[in-house]
């Protein structure tokens, strides 16, 4: 495991946030479901470059918005596999944001138990949404969030 998971484990413990770490098999199940729904299999590079049917916004604070994404069940936080092969399950997206707020910046992805959406936040400060989160992000944009992308 890499530095991201180590940092998150420390932060989660310090904050007393309820979470569980996914096993490699559990994370593979999540990734495969998301790949089938949202990822261009012919693409190369980081996952965020290969998301199909997404809407994006560039805003350095957009990662904080994920606390309000409607989701089914728990919130699953994970990373590009080559960067960090770990994944964490939070009771809510708001709990994930609480932990991220106390962490250094890094690219991450968020989904729910149903894998109904995929959110990505990258080092260019873009928040991308696919699946059921597209409508949520578009709604935020209509209310004044800047620079609607693709």
ABEGO torsion letter per residue (X at the ends): XBAAAAAAAAAAAAAGBBBBBBBAAAAAAAAAAAAAAABBAABBEBAAAABBGBBBBBBAAAAAAAAABBBBEBBBBBBBAAABABBBBBABAAAAAAAAAABBBBBBBBBBAAGABBBBBBAAGBBBBBEAAAAAAAAAAAAGBBGBBX
